Amino acid sequence: MKCQHYPHCPPADAADHDAARVVSAHPEQGWNLLCNGVVVFDDTGELLPDRQVVAPHRPLCRRVA
């Protein structure tokens, strides 16, 4: 899938693929479709166009004393 805008978004297999633009937002269902075909879920999980699943990758919180 190729962007129709410039600069082009990173492809789905790039390390920064989640930096692509949202083309279809569904906040009521908890997901967004990016222009590179990646589906990003609110829990930070992802579904890539080749059907690979990226597990949620939330940052760990550290408690400051």
PDB file with SEQRES, HELIX, SHEET and CRYST1 records, atoms N, CA, C and O in Angstrom:
SEQRES   1 A   65  MET LYS CYS GLN HIS TYR PRO HIS CYS PRO PRO ALA ASP          
SEQRES   2 A   65  ALA ALA ASP HIS ASP ALA ALA ARG VAL VAL SER ALA HIS          
SEQRES   3 A   65  PRO GLU GLN GLY TRP ASN LEU LEU CYS ASN GLY VAL VAL          
SEQRES   4 A   65  VAL PHE ASP ASP THR GLY GLU LEU LEU PRO ASP ARG GLN          
SEQRES   5 A   65  VAL VAL ALA PRO HIS ARG PRO LEU CYS ARG ARG VAL ALA          
HELIX    1 AA1 HIS A   17  ALA A   19  5                                   3    
SHEET    1 AA1 5 VAL A  22  HIS A  26  0                                        
SHEET    2 AA1 5 TRP A  31  LEU A  34 -1                                        
SHEET    3 AA1 5 VAL A  39  PHE A  41 -1                                        
SHEET    4 AA1 5 GLU A  46  LEU A  47 -1                                        
SHEET    5 AA1 5 VAL A  53  VAL A  54 -1                                        
CRYST1    1.000    1.000    1.000  90.00  90.00  90.00 P 1           1          
ATOM      1  N   MET A   1       0.843  -1.158   0.000  1.00  0.00           N  
ATOM      2  CA  MET A   1       0.000   0.000   0.000  1.00  0.00           C  
ATOM      3  C   MET A   1       0.899   1.235   0.000  1.00  0.00           C  
ATOM      4  O   MET A   1       1.833   1.311   0.797  1.00  0.00           O  
ATOM      5  N   LYS A   2       0.640   2.182  -0.859  1.00  0.00           N  
ATOM      6  CA  LYS A   2       1.478   3.375  -0.998  1.00  0.00           C  
ATOM      7  C   LYS A   2       0.670   4.617  -0.673  1.00  0.00           C  
ATOM      8  O   LYS A   2      -0.485   4.739  -1.080  1.00  0.00           O  
ATOM      9  N   CYS A   3       1.277   5.533   0.057  1.00  0.00           N  
ATOM     10  CA  CYS A   3       0.629   6.794   0.413  1.00  0.00           C  
ATOM     11  C   CYS A   3       0.350   7.626  -0.827  1.00  0.00           C  
ATOM     12  O   CYS A   3       1.075   7.554  -1.819  1.00  0.00           O  
ATOM     13  N   GLN A   4      -0.695   8.405  -0.755  1.00  0.00           N  
ATOM     14  CA  GLN A   4      -1.008   9.356  -1.813  1.00  0.00           C  
ATOM     15  C   GLN A   4      -0.589  10.769  -1.408  1.00  0.00           C  
ATOM     16  O   GLN A   4      -0.851  11.718  -2.147  1.00  0.00           O  
ATOM     17  N   HIS A   5       0.046  10.925  -0.266  1.00  0.00           N  
ATOM     18  CA  HIS A   5       0.470  12.233   0.200  1.00  0.00           C  
ATOM     19  C   HIS A   5       1.993  12.276   0.292  1.00  0.00           C  
ATOM     20  O   HIS A   5       2.671  11.253   0.189  1.00  0.00           O  
ATOM     21  N   TYR A   6       2.513  13.497   0.490  1.00  0.00           N  
ATOM     22  CA  TYR A   6       3.957  13.667   0.584  1.00  0.00           C  
ATOM     23  C   TYR A   6       4.279  14.426   1.852  1.00  0.00           C  
ATOM     24  O   TYR A   6       3.567  15.386   2.147  1.00  0.00           O  
ATOM     25  N   PRO A   7       5.272  14.084   2.612  1.00  0.00           N  
ATOM     26  CA  PRO A   7       6.161  12.939   2.386  1.00  0.00           C  
ATOM     27  C   PRO A   7       5.429  11.626   2.648  1.00  0.00           C  
ATOM     28  O   PRO A   7       4.470  11.572   3.418  1.00  0.00           O  
ATOM     29  N   HIS A   8       5.896  10.587   2.000  1.00  0.00           N  
ATOM     30  CA  HIS A   8       5.273   9.279   2.131  1.00  0.00           C  
ATOM     31  C   HIS A   8       5.481   8.713   3.533  1.00  0.00           C  
ATOM     32  O   HIS A   8       6.524   8.922   4.152  1.00  0.00           O  
ATOM     33  N   CYS A   9       4.493   8.008   4.013  1.00  0.00           N  
ATOM     34  CA  CYS A   9       4.578   7.373   5.328  1.00  0.00           C  
ATOM     35  C   CYS A   9       5.466   6.137   5.252  1.00  0.00           C  
ATOM     36  O   CYS A   9       5.663   5.576   4.174  1.00  0.00           O  
ATOM     37  N   PRO A  10       6.004   5.714   6.395  1.00  0.00           N  
ATOM     38  CA  PRO A  10       6.840   4.516   6.397  1.00  0.00           C  
ATOM     39  C   PRO A  10       6.017   3.282   6.039  1.00  0.00           C  
ATOM     40  O   PRO A  10       4.847   3.193   6.412  1.00  0.00           O  
ATOM     41  N   PRO A  11       6.609   2.334   5.325  1.00  0.00           N  
ATOM     42  CA  PRO A  11       5.887   1.108   4.981  1.00  0.00           C  
ATOM     43  C   PRO A  11       5.619   0.252   6.222  1.00  0.00           C  
ATOM     44  O   PRO A  11       6.210   0.469   7.280  1.00  0.00           O  
ATOM     45  N   ALA A  12       4.737  -0.705   6.076  1.00  0.00           N  
ATOM     46  CA  ALA A  12       4.320  -1.557   7.194  1.00  0.00           C  
ATOM     47  C   ALA A  12       5.466  -2.373   7.776  1.00  0.00           C  
ATOM     48  O   ALA A  12       5.405  -2.762   8.942  1.00  0.00           O  
ATOM     49  N   ASP A  13       6.507  -2.642   6.996  1.00  0.00           N  
ATOM     50  CA  ASP A  13       7.616  -3.450   7.509  1.00  0.00           C  
ATOM     51  C   ASP A  13       8.759  -2.598   8.078  1.00  0.00           C  
ATOM     52  O   ASP A  13       9.795  -3.142   8.461  1.00  0.00           O  
ATOM     53  N   ALA A  14       8.585  -1.284   8.138  1.00  0.00           N  
ATOM     54  CA  ALA A  14       9.603  -0.400   8.712  1.00  0.00           C  
ATOM     55  C   ALA A  14       9.473  -0.371  10.234  1.00  0.00           C  
ATOM     56  O   ALA A  14       8.397  -0.619  10.779  1.00  0.00           O  
ATOM     57  N   ALA A  15      10.566  -0.071  10.906  1.00  0.00           N  
ATOM     58  CA  ALA A  15      10.549  -0.020  12.368  1.00  0.00           C  
ATOM     59  C   ALA A  15       9.603   1.058  12.891  1.00  0.00           C  
ATOM     60  O   ALA A  15       9.028   0.906  13.968  1.00  0.00           O  
ATOM     61  N   ASP A  16       9.439   2.142  12.138  1.00  0.00           N  
ATOM     62  CA  ASP A  16       8.573   3.246  12.572  1.00  0.00           C  
ATOM     63  C   ASP A  16       7.222   3.246  11.851  1.00  0.00           C  
ATOM     64  O   ASP A  16       6.645   4.305  11.608  1.00  0.00           O  
ATOM     65  N   HIS A  17       6.723   2.056  11.513  1.00  0.00           N  
ATOM     66  CA  HIS A  17       5.490   1.948  10.731  1.00  0.00           C  
ATOM     67  C   HIS A  17       4.282   2.587  11.410  1.00  0.00           C  
ATOM     68  O   HIS A  17       3.332   2.969  10.726  1.00  0.00           O  
ATOM     69  N   ASP A  18       4.293   2.711  12.724  1.00  0.00           N  
ATOM     70  CA  ASP A  18       3.152   3.299  13.420  1.00  0.00           C  
ATOM     71  C   ASP A  18       3.133   4.825  13.328  1.00  0.00           C  
ATOM     72  O   ASP A  18       2.246   5.463  13.895  1.00  0.00           O  
ATOM     73  N   ALA A  19       4.104   5.421  12.619  1.00  0.00           N  
ATOM     74  CA  ALA A  19       4.120   6.863  12.396  1.00  0.00           C  
ATOM     75  C   ALA A  19       3.297   7.259  11.171  1.00  0.00           C  
ATOM     76  O   ALA A  19       3.195   8.444  10.854  1.00  0.00           O  
ATOM     77  N   ALA A  20       2.712   6.284  10.484  1.00  0.00           N  
ATOM     78  CA  ALA A  20       1.898   6.570   9.301  1.00  0.00           C  
ATOM     79  C   ALA A  20       0.608   7.306   9.688  1.00  0.00           C  
ATOM     80  O   ALA A  20       0.178   7.256  10.840  1.00  0.00           O  
ATOM     81  N   ARG A  21       0.010   7.977   8.725  1.00  0.00           N  
ATOM     82  CA  ARG A  21      -1.219   8.728   8.955  1.00  0.00           C  
ATOM     83  C   ARG A  21      -2.427   7.812   9.128  1.00  0.00           C  
ATOM     84  O   ARG A  21      -2.508   6.744   8.522  1.00  0.00           O  
ATOM     85  N   VAL A  22      -3.355   8.246   9.960  1.00  0.00           N  
ATOM     86  CA  VAL A  22      -4.617   7.531  10.150  1.00  0.00           C  
ATOM     87  C   VAL A  22      -5.516   7.835   8.958  1.00  0.00           C  
ATOM     88  O   VAL A  22      -5.742   9.001   8.632  1.00  0.00           O  
ATOM     89  N   VAL A  23      -6.030   6.794   8.305  1.00  0.00           N  
ATOM     90  CA  VAL A  23      -6.955   6.994   7.189  1.00  0.00           C  
ATOM     91  C   VAL A  23      -8.386   6.623   7.559  1.00  0.00           C  
ATOM     92  O   VAL A  23      -9.331   7.030   6.882  1.00  0.00           O  
ATOM     93  N   SER A  24      -8.545   5.857   8.624  1.00  0.00           N  
ATOM     94  CA  SER A  24      -9.882   5.483   9.088  1.00  0.00           C  
ATOM     95  C   SER A  24      -9.835   5.299  10.601  1.00  0.00           C  
ATOM     96  O   SER A  24      -9.208   4.368  11.107  1.00  0.00           O  
ATOM     97  N   ALA A  25     -10.504   6.198  11.313  1.00  0.00           N  
ATOM     98  CA  ALA A  25     -10.485   6.162  12.781  1.00  0.00           C  
ATOM     99  C   ALA A  25     -11.780   5.558  13.305  1.00  0.00           C  
ATOM    100  O   ALA A  25     -12.868   5.905  12.846  1.00  0.00           O  
ATOM    101  N   HIS A  26     -11.656   4.662  14.257  1.00  0.00           N  
ATOM    102  CA  HIS A  26     -12.809   4.012  14.889  1.00  0.00           C  
ATOM    103  C   HIS A  26     -12.606   3.993  16.401  1.00  0.00           C  
ATOM    104  O   HIS A  26     -12.473   2.921  16.991  1.00  0.00           O  
ATOM    105  N   PRO A  27     -12.580   5.182  17.043  1.00  0.00           N  
ATOM    106  CA  PRO A  27     -12.327   5.235  18.484  1.00  0.00           C  
ATOM    107  C   PRO A  27     -13.391   4.515  19.302  1.00  0.00           C  
ATOM    108  O   PRO A  27     -13.102   4.022  20.392  1.00  0.00           O  
ATOM    109  N   GLU A  28     -14.610   4.449  18.792  1.00  0.00           N  
ATOM    110  CA  GLU A  28     -15.671   3.743  19.515  1.00  0.00           C  
ATOM    111  C   GLU A  28     -15.425   2.240  19.565  1.00  0.00           C  
ATOM    112  O   GLU A  28     -15.967   1.545  20.425  1.00  0.00           O  
ATOM    113  N   GLN A  29     -14.605   1.741  18.642  1.00  0.00           N  
ATOM    114  CA  GLN A  29     -14.266   0.320  18.617  1.00  0.00           C  
ATOM    115  C   GLN A  29     -12.834   0.069  19.082  1.00  0.00           C  
ATOM    116  O   GLN A  29     -12.434  -1.080  19.268  1.00  0.00           O  
ATOM    117  N   GLY A  30     -12.057   1.143  19.272  1.00  0.00           N  
ATOM    118  CA  GLY A  30     -10.711   0.995  19.814  1.00  0.00           C  
ATOM    119  C   GLY A  30      -9.619   0.698  18.809  1.00  0.00           C  
ATOM    120  O   GLY A  30      -8.607   0.095  19.167  1.00  0.00           O  
ATOM    121  N   TRP A  31      -9.796   1.112  17.533  1.00  0.00           N  
ATOM    122  CA  TRP A  31      -8.750   0.862  16.552  1.00  0.00           C  
ATOM    123  C   TRP A  31      -8.730   1.929  15.473  1.00  0.00           C  
ATOM    124  O   TRP A  31      -9.714   2.636  15.258  1.00  0.00           O  
ATOM    125  N   ASN A  32      -7.580   2.036  14.789  1.00  0.00           N  
ATOM    126  CA  ASN A  32      -7.389   2.949  13.667  1.00  0.00           C  
ATOM    127  C   ASN A  32      -6.663   2.217  12.550  1.00  0.00           C  
ATOM    128  O   ASN A  32      -5.810   1.367  12.804  1.00  0.00           O  
ATOM    129  N   LEU A  33      -7.007   2.553  11.312  1.00  0.00           N  
ATOM    130  CA  LEU A  33      -6.307   2.015  10.149  1.00  0.00           C  
ATOM    131  C   LEU A  33      -5.352   3.080   9.649  1.00  0.00           C  
ATOM    132  O   LEU A  33      -5.748   4.219   9.403  1.00  0.00           O  
ATOM    133  N   LEU A  34      -4.084   2.700   9.500  1.00  0.00           N  
ATOM    134  CA  LEU A  34      -3.075   3.618   8.986  1.00  0.00           C  
ATOM    135  C   LEU A  34      -2.950   3.471   7.478  1.00  0.00           C  
ATOM    136  O   LEU A  34      -3.356   2.454   6.916  1.00  0.00           O  
ATOM    137  N   CYS A  35      -2.390   4.481   6.821  1.00  0.00           N  
ATOM    138  CA  CYS A  35      -2.315   4.457   5.356  1.00  0.00           C  
ATOM    139  C   CYS A  35      -1.383   3.374   4.828  1.00  0.00           C  
ATOM    140  O   CYS A  35      -1.427   3.070   3.636  1.00  0.00           O  
ATOM    141  N   ASN A  36      -0.550   2.788   5.662  1.00  0.00           N  
ATOM    142  CA  ASN A  36       0.317   1.695   5.221  1.00  0.00           C  
ATOM    143  C   ASN A  36      -0.323   0.321   5.454  1.00  0.00           C  
ATOM    144  O   ASN A  36       0.326  -0.709   5.269  1.00  0.00           O  
ATOM    145  N   GLY A  37      -1.597   0.310   5.860  1.00  0.00           N  
ATOM    146  CA  GLY A  37      -2.318  -0.944   6.028  1.00  0.00           C  
ATOM    147  C   GLY A  37      -2.258  -1.538   7.416  1.00  0.00           C  
ATOM    148  O   GLY A  37      -2.855  -2.587   7.656  1.00  0.00           O  
ATOM    149  N   VAL A  38      -1.560  -0.905   8.334  1.00  0.00           N  
ATOM    150  CA  VAL A  38      -1.443  -1.394   9.710  1.00  0.00           C  
ATOM    151  C   VAL A  38      -2.685  -0.978  10.495  1.00  0.00           C  
ATOM    152  O   VAL A  38      -3.135   0.163  10.391  1.00  0.00           O  
ATOM    153  N   VAL A  39      -3.232  -1.895  11.273  1.00  0.00           N  
ATOM    154  CA  VAL A  39      -4.322  -1.591  12.187  1.00  0.00           C  
ATOM    155  C   VAL A  39      -3.712  -1.448  13.575  1.00  0.00           C  
ATOM    156  O   VAL A  39      -3.058  -2.365  14.073  1.00  0.00           O  
ATOM    157  N   VAL A  40      -3.933  -0.285  14.198  1.00  0.00           N  
ATOM    158  CA  VAL A  40      -3.391   0.005  15.514  1.00  0.00           C  
ATOM    159  C   VAL A  40      -4.540   0.024  16.513  1.00  0.00           C  
ATOM    160  O   VAL A  40      -5.542   0.709  16.308  1.00  0.00           O  
ATOM    161  N   PHE A  41      -4.386  -0.738  17.601  1.00  0.00           N  
ATOM    162  CA  PHE A  41      -5.424  -0.831  18.624  1.00  0.00           C  
ATOM    163  C   PHE A  41      -5.094   0.070  19.800  1.00  0.00           C  
ATOM    164  O   PHE A  41      -3.929   0.391  20.036  1.00  0.00           O  
ATOM    165  N   ASP A  42      -6.117   0.478  20.538  1.00  0.00           N  
ATOM    166  CA  ASP A  42      -5.940   1.353  21.691  1.00  0.00           C  
ATOM    167  C   ASP A  42      -5.014   0.766  22.753  1.00  0.00           C  
ATOM    168  O   ASP A  42      -4.376   1.515  23.493  1.00  0.00           O  
ATOM    169  N   ASP A  43      -4.933  -0.543  22.838  1.00  0.00           N  
ATOM    170  CA  ASP A  43      -4.065  -1.166  23.845  1.00  0.00           C  
ATOM    171  C   ASP A  43      -2.611  -1.247  23.379  1.00  0.00           C  
ATOM    172  O   ASP A  43      -1.789  -1.887  24.035  1.00  0.00           O  
ATOM    173  N   THR A  44      -2.286  -0.602  22.252  1.00  0.00           N  
ATOM    174  CA  THR A  44      -0.978  -0.531  21.592  1.00  0.00           C  
ATOM    175  C   THR A  44      -0.617  -1.794  20.819  1.00  0.00           C  
ATOM    176  O   THR A  44       0.499  -1.897  20.309  1.00  0.00           O  
ATOM    177  N   GLY A  45      -1.520  -2.745  20.720  1.00  0.00           N  
ATOM    178  CA  GLY A  45      -1.296  -3.900  19.854  1.00  0.00           C  
ATOM    179  C   GLY A  45      -1.497  -3.482  18.403  1.00  0.00           C  
ATOM    180  O   GLY A  45      -2.105  -2.447  18.126  1.00  0.00           O  
ATOM    181  N   GLU A  46      -0.988  -4.284  17.484  1.00  0.00           N  
ATOM    182  CA  GLU A  46      -1.087  -3.964  16.062  1.00  0.00           C  
ATOM    183  C   GLU A  46      -1.333  -5.217  15.246  1.00  0.00           C  
ATOM    184  O   GLU A  46      -0.951  -6.319  15.638  1.00  0.00           O  
ATOM    185  N   LEU A  47      -1.979  -5.030  14.107  1.00  0.00           N  
ATOM    186  CA  LEU A  47      -2.177  -6.086  13.130  1.00  0.00           C  
ATOM    187  C   LEU A  47      -1.577  -5.577  11.827  1.00  0.00           C  
ATOM    188  O   LEU A  47      -2.040  -4.580  11.272  1.00  0.00           O  
ATOM    189  N   LEU A  48      -0.537  -6.267  11.336  1.00  0.00           N  
ATOM    190  CA  LEU A  48       0.145  -5.851  10.123  1.00  0.00           C  
ATOM    191  C   LEU A  48      -0.584  -6.390   8.898  1.00  0.00           C  
ATOM    192  O   LEU A  48      -1.337  -7.357   9.013  1.00  0.00           O  
ATOM    193  N   PRO A  49      -0.379  -5.788   7.730  1.00  0.00           N  
ATOM    194  CA  PRO A  49      -1.076  -6.239   6.517  1.00  0.00           C  
ATOM    195  C   PRO A  49      -0.817  -7.702   6.158  1.00  0.00           C  
ATOM    196  O   PRO A  49      -1.658  -8.336   5.521  1.00  0.00           O  
ATOM    197  N   ASP A  50       0.338  -8.247   6.558  1.00  0.00           N  
ATOM    198  CA  ASP A  50       0.640  -9.649   6.253  1.00  0.00           C  
ATOM    199  C   ASP A  50       0.096 -10.596   7.328  1.00  0.00           C  
ATOM    200  O   ASP A  50       0.468 -11.768   7.387  1.00  0.00           O  
ATOM    201  N   ARG A  51      -0.795 -10.060   8.180  1.00  0.00           N  
ATOM    202  CA  ARG A  51      -1.486 -10.788   9.247  1.00  0.00           C  
ATOM    203  C   ARG A  51      -0.621 -11.101  10.465  1.00  0.00           C  
ATOM    204  O   ARG A  51      -1.050 -11.854  11.340  1.00  0.00           O  
ATOM    205  N   GLN A  52       0.566 -10.550  10.539  1.00  0.00           N  
ATOM    206  CA  GLN A  52       1.373 -10.709  11.748  1.00  0.00           C  
ATOM    207  C   GLN A  52       0.753  -9.861  12.851  1.00  0.00           C  
ATOM    208  O   GLN A  52       0.220  -8.780  12.603  1.00  0.00           O  
ATOM    209  N   VAL A  53       0.835 -10.371  14.057  1.00  0.00           N  
ATOM    210  CA  VAL A  53       0.298  -9.671  15.218  1.00  0.00           C  
ATOM    211  C   VAL A  53       1.459  -9.111  16.030  1.00  0.00           C  
ATOM    212  O   VAL A  53       2.429  -9.815  16.311  1.00  0.00           O  
ATOM    213  N   VAL A  54       1.352  -7.852  16.401  1.00  0.00           N  
ATOM    214  CA  VAL A  54       2.321  -7.221  17.288  1.00  0.00           C  
ATOM    215  C   VAL A  54       1.625  -7.071  18.630  1.00  0.00           C  
ATOM    216  O   VAL A  54       0.615  -6.377  18.745  1.00  0.00           O  
ATOM    217  N   ALA A  55       2.171  -7.726  19.638  1.00  0.00           N  
ATOM    218  CA  ALA A  55       1.565  -7.686  20.972  1.00  0.00           C  
ATOM    219  C   ALA A  55       1.594  -6.265  21.530  1.00  0.00           C  
ATOM    220  O   ALA A  55       2.453  -5.467  21.154  1.00  0.00           O  
ATOM    221  N   PRO A  56       0.667  -5.950  22.420  1.00  0.00           N  
ATOM    222  CA  PRO A  56       0.691  -4.631  23.056  1.00  0.00           C  
ATOM    223  C   PRO A  56       2.059  -4.356  23.668  1.00  0.00           C  
ATOM    224  O   PRO A  56       2.674  -5.234  24.273  1.00  0.00           O  
ATOM    225  N   HIS A  57       2.515  -3.134  23.500  1.00  0.00           N  
ATOM    226  CA  HIS A  57       3.854  -2.777  23.969  1.00  0.00           C  
ATOM    227  C   HIS A  57       3.814  -1.454  24.730  1.00  0.00           C  
ATOM    228  O   HIS A  57       4.427  -0.459  24.345  1.00  0.00           O  
ATOM    229  N   ARG A  58       3.076  -1.492  25.807  1.00  0.00           N  
ATOM    230  CA  ARG A  58       2.966  -0.313  26.666  1.00  0.00           C  
ATOM    231  C   ARG A  58       4.262  -0.097  27.414  1.00  0.00           C  
ATOM    232  O   ARG A  58       4.903  -1.059  27.837  1.00  0.00           O  
ATOM    233  N   PRO A  59       4.661   1.163  27.583  1.00  0.00           N  
ATOM    234  CA  PRO A  59       5.874   1.414  28.379  1.00  0.00           C  
ATOM    235  C   PRO A  59       5.627   1.080  29.845  1.00  0.00           C  
ATOM    236  O   PRO A  59       4.517   1.227  30.356  1.00  0.00           O  
ATOM    237  N   LEU A  60       6.679   0.632  30.500  1.00  0.00           N  
ATOM    238  CA  LEU A  60       6.571   0.331  31.920  1.00  0.00           C  
ATOM    239  C   LEU A  60       6.613   1.619  32.719  1.00  0.00           C  
ATOM    240  O   LEU A  60       7.414   2.508  32.430  1.00  0.00           O  
ATOM    241  N   CYS A  61       5.767   1.721  33.708  1.00  0.00           N  
ATOM    242  CA  CYS A  61       5.762   2.886  34.580  1.00  0.00           C  
ATOM    243  C   CYS A  61       6.727   2.650  35.725  1.00  0.00           C  
ATOM    244  O   CYS A  61       6.782   1.564  36.302  1.00  0.00           O  
ATOM    245  N   ARG A  62       7.475   3.671  36.038  1.00  0.00           N  
ATOM    246  CA  ARG A  62       8.382   3.567  37.181  1.00  0.00           C  
ATOM    247  C   ARG A  62       7.892   4.508  38.258  1.00  0.00           C  
ATOM    248  O   ARG A  62       7.485   5.635  37.976  1.00  0.00           O  
ATOM    249  N   ARG A  63       7.931   4.053  39.460  1.00  0.00           N  
ATOM    250  CA  ARG A  63       7.508   4.856  40.591  1.00  0.00           C  
ATOM    251  C   ARG A  63       8.697   5.662  41.099  1.00  0.00           C  
ATOM    252  O   ARG A  63       9.755   5.105  41.391  1.00  0.00           O  
ATOM    253  N   VAL A  64       8.518   6.954  41.202  1.00  0.00           N  
ATOM    254  CA  VAL A  64       9.556   7.837  41.706  1.00  0.00           C  
ATOM    255  C   VAL A  64       9.334   8.076  43.170  1.00  0.00           C  
ATOM    256  O   VAL A  64       8.237   8.461  43.577  1.00  0.00           O  
ATOM    257  N   ALA A  65      10.358   7.856  43.979  1.00  0.00           N  
ATOM    258  CA  ALA A  65      10.229   8.007  45.438  1.00  0.00           C  
ATOM    259  C   ALA A  65      10.409   9.438  45.875  1.00  0.00           C  
ATOM    260  O   ALA A  65      10.331   9.733  47.067  1.00  0.00           O  
TER     261      ALA A  65                                                      
END                                                                             
